[in-house]
Amino acid sequence: MIQSLHTAASGMKAGQKKLDNIANNISNVNTTGYKQKRVTFTDALYQTILNPVEEDQDNNLQKGHGVLLSAVVKDFTMGSLESTDRDLDFAINGEGFFAVETEEGIKYTRAGNFYTTTIDNVNYLVTANGNFVLDENLERITVADGELSGDLGVFTFVNPEGLSEEGSNLYQVTEASGEAQQVNNAKVSRGFLEHSNVDLTEQLTEMIKAQRAYQVSSRLVSISDEMEGIANNLRR
């Protein structure tokens, strides 16, 4: 019965992690270029508590140990595009990321809501957080009379799901993602922004399912506690 408490508690922890992830997705529904995340789970270790007479493994009586978080998967499907008629708004049609220069090095983003900042009488194209936007040669882009000094650099990865999230809608290269590769003839729409790909209907449905699973797990904790109390009373 002690194990049943731990098993039920693992279900509650899993439900809480899923609810936290859903809340994060919903809070970013209006964040430009945001990509939703999904959590996946796996069974914990099973323990055989009774071997069958015949050597048929499928007939083993086994005891589970709950559920574990398997992975947090980023969904990089493209969000819908919205026309803004603003010259410094850009959206990538298809795969790829804009390259930006930060204090920690080059990072990547799908958010194309850019601005300008003036340094030594030169207007540079920057992100909303002030990071320099880079061209295809990883050089800073300048803006003069509304024209850019070069084409926006668009880069992709062998495994974009392996990118590390750095906050502020930025991604960092990792060994899992592979090195950045330039996208030739990338389709970039000027005067458009990419919405987040969060589907509110799907998120609310998943939230209800996660809440129900959490309630079931919490009920199992209560039942296990009651059974433990009955067993203790029997020994008196």
N, C-alpha and C positions, 0 to 999 in steps of 0.2 A: 504493500500500500504506500510505502514511502516513495517507491519508484513512480507510482501513479501521480503523486504530487509533482514530482519533477517533470514528468511527461506533460501534464496539463499546464504547468508553468512555462514550459518551452513553447507550447502553443500560444499562450498569452503574449510572450515576448515576440514571437513571430508576427502575431496580429498587430502588435504595437508598431513594429518596424514597417509593416506594410502601410499602416495608417499614416505614419510619419512621412513616408515616401509620397503617398497620395496627397497629403497636405502641401508638401513642397511643390508638386506638380501643379496643383490648383492655384497656389499663390503666385506662380509664374505664368499663368495663362495669358497674360498681356505683355510678357517680356519678349522683346524682339529677338527672334532667332533661337528661342529656348527649345531644347530637346527634352522631352519627357523621359523619365526613367521607370523601369519596372523591376520589382524584386522577385526573385525566384527562390524556392525552398526545396530542400531535399530531406529524405528520412534520415534520422539518426541511426546509430548502430542497432541492429537487431541481435537479441540473445536467444539461443535455443534453450528452452527450459524442459522440453520433453522430446526424446528421440523416438521415432516410430519403430515398430517391430520389424517392418519391412524397410529395406534401404531405398526409400523413396523420399527424396529431400523435400518434395512439395508438401508432404504430410507432417513436417516438423511443426511442433507447437512452439511458436516464437513470441518473445516479448519485445516490444518496441521501446525506444527511449526518447520519443518525441520528434521534433522537427528542428532543422537548422537552416539558417540563411545560407543559400547557395551562391547567389550573385546579385549584383545590382546592374541591370543591363540598360544601356542608353539606346534610345530609339532615334536614329538619325534620319527618319523619313522626312521629306520636305514639307514645310508648313505652307499655308496659302499665302499668296502675295497680295499686298494692298498698295494701290497707287497713292502716293503722297504729293506728287508734283513738286517735290523738293530736290534741288540739284545735288545735294550731298547725301541723299539716301540711296542705298544700293542693295540689291538682292541677288543672290546666286541662284540661277535656275539649274537645279540638279545637285550633284555631289560637289563637295569642296568647302574650303574655309578661307577667310581673309587672314592674311598674316599681319600681325601688329608687333611693334617693338615696345617692350616693357622694361622696367628697371632690372627684372630678373632674366631678361633675354627675350627671344622671339616666341610668341604664343599665337594661338589661332582662335578665330571666332566666326560665328555665322551672322552675328548682328552687324548690319550695315548702316546704322544711323550714325553718320559721321559729322564732324564739325571742323572748324579751322582754328588754329592758334598761331599767333604771330611771334616769331623769334628773330631778332635782328632784322626787322622789316621784311621777313619772309613768312608767307602764310603756309603752314603745314596742315595736311589732312590728319585729323586725330579722331579717336573714338570718344565716346561720351565720358570716359574716365581719363582722357588726356594722353592715351597711348598713341604713338605714331603709326599710321597705316603705311604698309610697305607695298612696293610694286613687285612685278614678277622677278626682278633682280634683287629683291630684299633691300631696296633703297627707299628712303623716306619720300613720300609724295608731297609735292608742293602744289598750291592752287593759285592761279593768276587769272583774273577776269573770268572766273567760273570754270576755267579749263584745268585739267589735271596734268602734271608733268609726265605721267606715265600711266600705263594700264594697271589696274588693281591686280595684285598678285593673288591668284586662287590656287590653293594646294589641297591635295588629297592624301589619303593614307591607305596602306594595304589593309589595316584593321582599325578603322576609326573608333570602334568600341573600346579599344585599348588606350585611348587618350585619357589623360588625367584631368579631372575638373579642377580648376584653380580659383573659381569664384568670379564674379563679375562677367559671367558668360564667356570665360576664356578657357582654352584647353591647352595642355602641355604635352609635348611629345614624350612617349615612353618606349621602352624596348618592345612592349606588347603591340603598340600602334605601328611601329616602323617609322622610318624617316619620311619627312614630307616630300611629296612629289608634285611638281608643277602640273597644273591642268592646262593643256594647250587648247586654245580657242574656247576658253570658258565663257559661258553665257551669263553675263551680269546685266541686270536691268536697272537702269538709272531712274530715280524718281519712284522707286518701289521699296517696300520693306517686307521681310518675311515674318509672318506671325509665328508664334510658338505652335508646335504640333500637338499640344495638349487637347484631347477630346474630353470636354467637360462631362458629357453623358457617360462615357466609359469610366471616367474617374469616379463619378458619383455612384455608379453601379458597383465598382470595385470596392468603394468605401463601405457600402451597405453589406457586401459579402464579408469584408474584413471585420466589420463590427459584429456580425452574427457569429463568425468563427471565434472571435474574442469572447463573446458571451458564453458560447459552448465550453470553451476552455476554462473560463472562470467558474462555470457550474461544475465542471469536473473536479476542480480544486476543492469546492465545497463538499461534493460527494465523497471524495477521498478523505477529507477531514472527518466527516461524519462516520465513515467506516472505521477510521482509526480510533475514534472515540468509542464506538461499539466494541471493538476488539479489546480496548483497555478496560472497559467495564466488565467484560466477560471474565477477566482474570481476578476480579475482586471476590 
